[in-house]
C-alpha cells in the first residue's frame, strides 16, 4: 500500500460506511455495491442491511486501482 493511499484514509474510522467508500471511489452507492458484489472489495455484513468496509481493505483496493 502506498503512503499516499494510507494518508488519504487517516481521518476515516476503522470501519467505513458504504457512502464513505463510494465517495473515495468516485462512484455512486450502486457502483460501490457492485464492487462488493463481485468480491473486488470485501465488506463486513452486519445483519441483513448494514455493510462496513475495513479501512485497510479500502486502502489496499485503492492502491491496486492506481497501479
C-alpha positions as a Markdown table, in Angstrom:
| # | Residue | x | y | z |
|---|---|---|---|---|
| 1 | Unk | 0.0 | 0.0 | 0.0 |
| 2 | Unk | 1.4 | 3.4 | -0.9 |
| 3 | Unk | 1.9 | 6.1 | 1.7 |
| 4 | Unk | -0.4 | 8.4 | -0.3 |
| 5 | Unk | -3.2 | 5.9 | -0.1 |
| 6 | Unk | -2.7 | 5.4 | 3.6 |
| 7 | Unk | -2.6 | 9.1 | 4.2 |
| 8 | Unk | -5.8 | 9.6 | 2.3 |
| 9 | Unk | -7.6 | 7.4 | 4.8 |
| 10 | Unk | -6.1 | 8.5 | 8.1 |
| 11 | Unk | -9.1 | 10.7 | 9.0 |
| 12 | Unk | -11.6 | 7.9 | 8.4 |
| 13 | Unk | -12.8 | 5.5 | 11.1 |
| 14 | Unk | -11.6 | 1.8 | 11.2 |
| 15 | Unk | -14.9 | 0.8 | 9.6 |
| 16 | Unk | -16.2 | 2.9 | 6.7 |
| 17 | Unk | -19.8 | 3.2 | 5.5 |
| 18 | Unk | -20.9 | 2.5 | 2.0 |
| 19 | Unk | -21.3 | 6.2 | 1.5 |
| 20 | Unk | -17.7 | 6.9 | 2.5 |
| 21 | Unk | -16.4 | 4.2 | 0.2 |
| 22 | Unk | -18.5 | 5.4 | -2.7 |
| 23 | Unk | -17.0 | 8.9 | -2.2 |
| 24 | Unk | -13.5 | 7.6 | -2.1 |
| 25 | Unk | -14.1 | 5.5 | -5.3 |
| 26 | Unk | -15.7 | 8.4 | -7.1 |
| 27 | Unk | -18.9 | 6.4 | -7.7 |
| 28 | Unk | -22.4 | 6.2 | -6.5 |
| 29 | Unk | -23.8 | 3.7 | -4.0 |
| 30 | Unk | -24.7 | 1.2 | -6.7 |
| 31 | Unk | -21.2 | 1.3 | -8.1 |
| 32 | Unk | -19.7 | 0.6 | -4.6 |
| 33 | Unk | -22.2 | -2.2 | -4.1 |
| 34 | Unk | -21.1 | -3.7 | -7.5 |
| 35 | Unk | -17.5 | -3.8 | -6.3 |
| 36 | Unk | -18.6 | -5.5 | -3.1 |
| 37 | Unk | -20.8 | -8.0 | -5.0 |
| 38 | Unk | -18.1 | -9.2 | -7.3 |
| 39 | Unk | -15.7 | -9.6 | -4.3 |
| 40 | Unk | -13.2 | -7.0 | -5.5 |
| 41 | Unk | -13.8 | -5.1 | -2.2 |
| 42 | Unk | -14.7 | -7.1 | 0.9 |
| 43 | Unk | -17.5 | -6.0 | 3.1 |
| 44 | Unk | -18.4 | -6.9 | 6.6 |
| 45 | Unk | -22.1 | -7.6 | 6.7 |
| 46 | Unk | -23.8 | -6.7 | 10.0 |
| 47 | Unk | -27.3 | -8.1 | 9.8 |
| 48 | Unk | -29.3 | -8.1 | 6.5 |
| 49 | Unk | -28.8 | -4.5 | 5.5 |
| 50 | Unk | -25.6 | -3.0 | 7.1 |
| 51 | Unk | -22.3 | -3.2 | 5.4 |
| 52 | Unk | -19.0 | -1.8 | 6.7 |
| 53 | Unk | -15.6 | -1.8 | 5.0 |
| 54 | Unk | -12.3 | -2.1 | 6.8 |
| 55 | Unk | -10.1 | 0.9 | 6.2 |
| 56 | Unk | -7.2 | -1.4 | 5.5 |
| 57 | Unk | -9.1 | -3.3 | 2.8 |
| 58 | Unk | -10.2 | 0.0 | 1.2 |
| 59 | Unk | -6.7 | 1.3 | 1.2 |
| 60 | Unk | -5.4 | -1.9 | -0.5 |
| 61 | Unk | -8.2 | -1.7 | -3.1 |
| 62 | Unk | -7.4 | 1.9 | -3.9 |
| 63 | Unk | -3.7 | 1.1 | -4.2 |
| 64 | Unk | -4.4 | -1.7 | -6.6 |
| 65 | Unk | -6.6 | 0.5 | -8.7 |
| 66 | Unk | -3.9 | 3.2 | -9.1 |
| 67 | Unk | -1.2 | 0.7 | -10.4 |
